[in-house]
Amino acid sequence: MSKRDYYDVLGVQRTASPDELKSAYRKLAKELHPDRNPGDETCEQKFKAINEAYDVLKDPEKRAAYDRFGHGAFDGMGNGFRGFSGDFASAFSDVFDDLFGEFMGRRGGGPRHTRGSDLRYNLEITLEEAYRGKSTTINVPSSTPCEPCQGTGAEPGSKPQTCPTCNGHGKVRAQQGFFTIERTCPNCGGAGRVIKNPCKSCNGAGRVARERTLAVNIPPGVEDGTRMRLSGEGEAGLRGGPPGDLYIFLSVKPHKLFQRDGADLHCRVPVSFTTATLGGAIDVPTVDGGRTKVQIPEGTQSGRQFRVRNKGMPHVRSGAVGDMYITCVVETPVNLSKKQKELLRQFEAEAKGDSNSPETSSFFQKVKEFWDGLKE
């Protein structure tokens, strides 16, 4: 039985580039791999066929011979491309990273540069500082690149050398049966380089512990729990690796007067009995340190709210300002004199019931209806 054309096996044109060949092989290898098709003999035969085809076509010399002489170019060769030979391992290694790289934590070859750790810094500010914004400095215990070795980890005057075990790739491969297993190089730990003469200042790490002072600009309107990211301000990477990031978590202290709800502020303001009854004006504080007048109409009840526009917190992005809501708390007089008590008794005696205390009358009317309903 004659063999199928290798280009037809991979589903590519004879003019396909090496990248197109590789892409086609990877796609088919993922679809036909025995682990994904257990017990399927047809897939197993196709899997062997694409490996045989790719092993020939990926090699420029073999491909040239095949293009000229076809399958006859390899008649009489020792391996004959039969079964799962060492040539399969060579071909399959090209897609090993695509099939299993994500599970091993990284893809592709080359030395591994260990990224520095991200850092967290907790910063507490006042509501007034959240309103205005704040520029401040913080001291962050961290690690920075070693200056004598400039982060390489090697003593000044010397350089890290290519790891002889992995040839600078940071990983080694070993064939186990049908599979090529890849693991971190045990000699260099994945760095791809070894340091024979470590820097005395950092002991070969390429970084040293140091407290840094950083300037931080907090925009107006930030809320409690806001997270700010300072890119590249985390710990330095190991042996020249990229630095991590610094995350600043903001917390806003509780305020004695104001409670915040997004961009709006709420303030409970005590109002005297006479002001609530007769009406008047009260001075109310604002978060910017000023004050504003609020008119209290006659007969204001405890719990009534008044809205003061544009006296809340600014929005971080738009810059628009929220509102402030004043909640009146009518204060009952205490420590009354004898005359004051007498005047209140006179007021009570002359009170006209529903017209002076409508809420009280309404409540007790509902209570009466409730009790009458229970008797029926």
N, C-alpha and C positions, 0 to 999 in steps of 0.2 A: 504494500500500500504506500503510495507516494505521500511525502510530507507536504503540509500546507506551506505556502509562502510565508516567510517570517514577518514580512510587512503586513500581510493579511491577518496573521495571528494577532498582531498588536493593534490592527485596525488603523494603520497610518499609511500615508503615501510613501513611495520610494524616495521622495525628495525631503522627507521629514527631517527636521533638525534634531540634534541630540536632546535639546530640551523637550521637543514634542514627543520623542521616543520615551523619554523618562516619564513625562506626564501620563502618557497612555499606559505605560507599564504600571505605574503606581496605582492608577485607577482600577485596572484589571486585577492587580494583586490584592487589593483590598476587597474586591467583590468575590474573588475565587479562592481566597485563602481557606485551607482545610479547617481551621478553627471556626470559621464562620459557616462552613458547610459540612458539618460532621456526617460521615457516612455517604456522602454524595460522590460516587466514583467519577461521574462526568466532570464535576468541578475540579476534582483532583487531577484528572488528565489534562484539562485545560490549563490548570495552574502550572503543571510541569511544562506544557507547551509554551506558555508566555515567558517562563524563566529561560527556557532554551533559546527562544527567539531573541529576547533582550540581551542575553549574555553574548550573543554574536554581534548584534547590531550596535551595542553600546561601545564596542571596541572598534576604532577606526580601521585597523588592519584587517580584522576579521570581516568587518562590514564590506570593505573593498573587495576582499576575496569572494564573499558571498554574492555581491552584486555582479561579479564577473563570471563566476563558475556555478553559482547556485549552491544547492546542498552537496554537490559533488566536491566542492572545495574542501570539505572536511571528512571525506571518506577515508578510512584508514587511520584516523586519529585515535589516540588511546582512549579518550573519554567518550567520544561519540555522543556526548550530551545526553546520555541515558540516565534516567533516574535522578535522585537527589545527590548530586556530586558536589565537590568543592566549588564548581562553577556556579551552582545554584546559590550557595552562600554568598559568593561574590556579587551576584546580581541582586539578590534579595537585600543585601546590606544597604543598597542605595535607597530603599524605601523603608528601612527599619525605623528611621526617625519619624516618618509620617505615621506609621502604624502604631508605634509605642512611645514616641518621644514625649507626648503630653503626660503619659503616666509616669515617666521618669523625671519629670520636672523641668526639662529643657529640650531644645531642639537644635539640631545641627552640630557642627564640629567647632573647633577652636577653643582656646583657653577660656576658663570661666573667671569672670571678675566678680567678686562677692560685693554686692551692693550694701551700703551702710544701713543700719537700722533707722526706722522712723522714730521720732521722739515726740512726746506729749508734754505740754506745759500748761498748767492751770493758772489762769489770770482772773482775779476778781476786780470788778470795777463798780462804781456807784451808778445810780440811775442818772444823776446829773452828767457823769462822764459818758454814759451811753447816749445821752441827749446831744451833747456837744461834740462827741468824738474825742479821741485822746491820742497824743503822741508820747510814747514812753520807751524806756529801755528795759530789757530783761536779761538776767544772767542765766545762761543755760549750761549745765554740766554736760559735756559732750566729748567727742574725740575729733581731732583735726589731723590732716595729713602731716606726717613727720617732716619737718623742714630740712634736717641734714640730708636725708635720703630722698627728699621730694616725693615721698609716698611709695617708692619702689620697694622698700624693705631691705635693700642691699646697702652695705657700707659705702659711703661716698668714695668714688674712684673705682667701684666695681658695679657690675650689672647682674640682674637675674639671668640665669641661663635656661635655654630650652630643655624641658624635661626629656631625658633620654628614653624613658619608659613609654611615653605616649607621643613623643615627637612634637610636643607643643599643643596637642589637641585637647588635653585635659580629660580624656577618656580613653579607655582601651576596650577592644572587642575580642571576644572569644567564641569559637564555634562550639555549640553543644547540640549534636544531632542535626536536625533540620534547621535550627535557628542560630542566629548570631546574637549573642548576648553582649550588651554594652553596659559598662559600669564606669564610675569615676576612677580616674587613675589613682592607685594607692600610693604612688611615690610623691606626686605633687598636690594631691587633694583636689584635683580639678583645675588648678590654676594654670597648668601648661608650662609653668616655669618653676625652677628650683633656685633657692638662694644659698649658695655655699658660704658666703661671707655676710651674715646678717648685720644690719645696722645696730650699733650699740645703743642708740637713743630709743628705738622702738622695738628692739629685739626681733626685727624682721617683720613686724606686723604692718609697717608702713603708716601707722597712725599712733597718736599719743592722746592720753586723756587731758582735757583742758577745758576750763570754763570760758565760755564766750559771751560777750555782751552784744546784744542785737537790738536794733531800733525797730519798734513796732508802731504802726499807724492804725488806730482803731477808728473806723468810719462812724459818723453820727447815725444813730438809730439801731445799732446792733441789739439783738435780743439775748436773753439768758439762754445759754447752751449753744451759742454761735461757735462754729469751728472755723478757724483761719489756718490756711496752709501756706507755709513758707517753703517753696521748692528749693531743694539742695541745702537746706540748713540743718539737716539731721546729722547723724554720725557719719564720719568719713568711711569710705569703703575700704575693705581689706586689700592691702598691697596695690593701691592705685585704682580700686573699684569706685564706681560712682557713689556719691553721698546719698543718704536717705533724706526724707523731708521732716520738717518740724510742724507739728499741729498744735495750735494754741486754742484751748477751749475756754471760752469766756463765761463767767458767771456774774450776774448782776445782783448786788446786795439788796435785800428787802428795804423798802423806803418807809420812813415813819408816817408820811402823809399820803403818798400816792400808791395805787395799785395799777399795774399795767395789764392791758389786754390788747396785744398787737401794737398798733400805733396809737391807741387811745389810752387815756389815763382816767382813773376814777379817784375821787376824793370825797370822803365823808366829812361834812361840815356841820358843826352844832349851830343851831339857830335858837335864839331866845324865844320864850313863850310869847312875849309881847310883839317881837318882830314878825313871828309866824302869824300872829293873830291880826296885827294892824298893818303888816307890810313894811318894807324898808329896803335898804341896800346893805350888803355885807361885802367885806374885802376877802378875796380868796387867793391863796398863794398859787404861783405857777412854777413849773419845773425849771424854768430858766432863771429863777431867783427873783422874779418880779411879782406883781399882784394884779388882779383884775376885779372889777366890781360886778356883782351879780344882784339883780333886782329880785326881791322876794315879794310876790303879790300877797294881798290879804288872804287870810285863811289857808296858808300853806300847811299841808299835812306832813308829818314825819315820813320820810322815804321818797318824797317827790324829787325827781331829778331835773337838773337844768344843764343844758348843753352849751359849752363855751367853745366856739369854733377855733381851729388852728392853735390850740394850746396843748396839744398832745405831743407825741414823739414823731420824729421824722422817719420816713421810709428810707432804707439804706440805698435802694436803687433809684427810685424816682425822685426822692427829695421832698415829696409831698408830706405835709404835716397832719397828723391826726387831731382828734378833738379831746377835750377834757369834760368829763361828766361830774357834776356836783350833786351829791345826794344829801338832802337836808335831813338832819336829825333834830327834831324839836325837843328842846331840853325842858324838863319839868323843874320849876323853881324849888329850891331847897333852902333851909335855914330862914324861913319867913318870920318877919316880925308880927307882933300881935295885930297891928294895924293892917298889914298886908293880908293876913288871914281873914280879917273881918271884911276887907274889900272883896275878897274872893267869895266869901259866903254871900255877900250882897249880890254879886254877879250871878252866882248860882241860883239865888232866889228869884232874880229877875229874868233868868234864862227862859227862852221861849221853846225849849225842846227841840223839835225837828229843825227849826230854822237855824239854831245856833250849833247844834251837834248832829248833823245829818247822818254821819257814819254810825254813830252810837245808836241812834234811833232805828236805822236800817238793820243793824246787827240784831238788836233785841226783837225786832219784828220777825226776823228769820228764826230766831230762837223760839218765839211763841208759836210760829207755824210748825216748827219741828216737833215741839211738845204736843201740840194739838193733834198732829198726825199720828203720834204714838198712842194716843188715847182711843183713836177710832178702831 
